[in-house]
Amino acid sequence: MQNDDLDLDVTAFLPEGVVIASEVEPDDSDVIASETQSGGGDLVASQGQPDGNDQQVSLEDLRQIELDLDAVDAAIAALDAGTYGIDPQTGEPIRDEDLEANPTAVF
């Protein structure tokens, strides 16, 4: 199986209520993009929630999501190569407890 064959819904990794800008309708008035003053000008996306609470995702949050997805891609590549669960430096199997705690870790 090639990584290109995977149909991964990255929106599953986003906090509830957050949408990707390309999926927002132009007249969707409950989605707001604003600059944060304390975050060095990073943009955040906020979507109003029915209870009045807004959820915000900073660029740093999005960067972390991207890093997490990269780690998932690397784990999938290791599965494809038959090397998942093997320490790349020692060639020894990674303990099941360690893989269970962090399935995308590279030891």
C-alpha positions as CSV (number, residue, x, y, z in Angstrom):
1,M,0.0,0.0,0.0
2,Q,1.3,3.4,-0.9
3,N,0.8,6.5,1.2
4,D,-0.9,8.1,-1.8
5,D,-3.6,5.5,-1.6
6,L,-4.7,6.6,1.9
7,D,-7.7,8.8,2.1
8,L,-7.0,10.7,5.4
9,D,-9.5,13.1,6.7
10,V,-7.2,15.7,8.4
11,T,-10.2,17.5,9.8
12,A,-10.5,14.7,12.3
13,F,-7.4,16.1,14.0
14,L,-8.9,19.6,14.4
15,P,-10.6,20.7,17.6
16,E,-14.4,20.5,17.5
17,G,-15.9,23.5,15.7
18,V,-12.8,24.5,13.8
19,V,-13.0,24.4,10.0
20,I,-10.4,24.7,7.3
21,A,-10.6,28.1,5.5
22,S,-11.0,26.5,2.1
23,E,-14.1,24.7,3.3
24,V,-15.8,27.8,4.7
25,E,-18.5,29.4,2.5
26,P,-17.7,33.1,1.7
27,D,-20.9,34.2,3.5
28,D,-20.4,32.0,6.5
29,S,-20.7,34.8,9.1
30,D,-20.0,32.7,12.2
31,V,-16.4,32.1,11.2
32,I,-13.9,34.8,12.0
33,A,-10.2,35.3,11.3
34,S,-8.4,37.7,13.5
35,E,-4.9,38.7,14.6
36,T,-3.9,38.0,18.2
37,Q,-2.0,40.8,19.8
38,S,-0.1,38.6,22.3
39,G,0.8,35.9,19.8
40,G,3.1,38.0,17.7
41,G,0.5,38.6,15.0
42,D,-0.3,34.9,14.4
43,L,-3.6,34.4,12.8
44,V,-6.3,32.4,14.6
45,A,-9.5,30.9,13.3
46,S,-12.5,31.1,15.5
47,Q,-16.0,29.7,15.0
48,G,-18.8,30.8,17.3
49,Q,-20.3,28.0,19.3
50,P,-24.0,27.9,20.2
51,D,-23.2,28.4,23.9
52,G,-21.4,31.6,23.1
53,N,-17.9,30.2,23.6
54,D,-15.4,30.6,20.8
55,Q,-12.7,28.1,20.0
56,Q,-9.5,29.4,18.6
57,V,-6.6,27.7,16.8
58,S,-3.4,29.5,16.6
59,L,-0.7,29.0,14.0
60,E,1.3,27.2,16.6
61,D,-1.6,24.7,17.1
62,L,-1.8,24.2,13.4
63,R,2.0,23.6,13.2
64,Q,1.7,21.0,15.9
65,I,-1.1,19.3,14.1
66,E,1.1,19.3,10.9
67,L,4.0,17.7,12.9
68,D,1.6,15.1,14.3
69,L,0.4,14.2,10.8
70,D,4.0,14.0,9.6
71,A,4.7,11.5,12.4
72,V,1.6,9.5,11.4
73,D,2.9,9.5,7.8
74,A,6.3,8.3,9.0
75,A,4.7,5.5,11.0
76,I,2.6,4.4,8.0
77,A,5.8,4.4,5.8
78,A,7.4,2.2,8.4
79,L,4.4,-0.2,8.3
80,D,4.7,-0.3,4.5
81,A,8.5,-1.0,4.8
82,G,8.0,-3.6,7.5
83,T,10.1,-1.7,10.0
84,Y,7.4,-0.4,12.3
85,G,8.2,-1.2,15.9
86,I,11.9,-1.5,15.2
87,D,14.3,1.0,16.7
88,P,16.1,2.5,13.7
89,Q,19.4,2.9,15.6
90,T,19.7,-0.5,17.3
91,G,17.5,-2.7,15.1
92,E,15.9,-4.0,18.3
93,P,12.1,-4.2,18.7
94,I,10.5,-1.3,20.5
95,R,8.6,-2.4,23.7
96,D,4.9,-2.8,23.2
97,E,4.2,-0.5,26.1
98,D,6.3,2.3,24.5
99,L,4.5,1.9,21.1
100,E,1.1,1.8,22.9
101,A,2.0,5.1,24.7
102,N,3.3,6.8,21.6
103,P,2.6,4.9,18.4
104,T,4.3,7.4,16.2
105,A,7.5,7.7,18.3
106,V,10.9,7.1,16.7
107,F,13.3,5.8,19.4
